[in-house]
Amino acid sequence: MAEGPAVGLTGARFGGSRTRRQEKEAVDRERPQPAVQQPAVERPAIPWPELPPVPDVDGPDVGNSAFVRPYVYTRGRTRSTFELSIETLVSAVPDAATAGLAGGHDAVLGLCREPRSVAEVAVHVGVPLGVARVLVGDLAAAGAVAVHGGAGADGPDLALMQRVLSGLRKL
């Protein structure tokens, strides 16, 4: 048998893992080690400032309430029968029948006593925008909320947008 490099399990092209490891260790031993520098001056540690306690934003009863995943409110649905934009205004219809609607719908319906956008509903209820769209769409399908027109497919009037922009610049 001819003397030569041993062929390991990785094949003839790269050699065995033992050979590669030994070559790497030899190269690492030959490489010069960097000099470690000592700090010129020992600095005293700066004490951390005492901060006032952070107020409880969510309220004291957060630990008592159970966390409900947003998909529970929508029963796993991600789309509504109504195509609602984030700026679409909705308002509650007086004396609307809400039988058969889940608990999340009651909170949305309570918020919609005044006209609100779908984005506002999502923020106030504390659910993602997609969940708010589904909940508001369910209420609209049940006739419990009225959907007011949004900007439309063409978008808002260009002259109106320019007046708004100039008014904002004056602020």
SULVENSUL-V289979 format. One record per backbone hydrogen bond with DSSP energy under -1.0 kcal/mol. NH is the residue of the N-H (numbers start at 0). CO is the residue of the C=O. If there is no record, write none. Layout:
nh-><NH;NH>
co-><CO;CO>
This chain:
nh-><10;14;19;20;21;22;23;24;25;26;27;28;29;30;71;75;76;89;90;91;92;95;100;106;107;108;109;110;111;115;117;118;120;121;122;123;124;125;126;131;132;133;134;135;136;137;138;139;140;141;143;145;147;160;161;162;163;164;165;166;167;168;169>
co-><7;10;15;16;17;18;19;20;21;22;23;24;25;26;68;70;73;115;145;111;143;92;97;102;103;104;105;106;107;89;87;85;116;117;118;119;120;121;121;127;128;129;130;131;132;133;134;135;136;137;138;90;88;156;157;158;159;160;161;162;163;164;165>
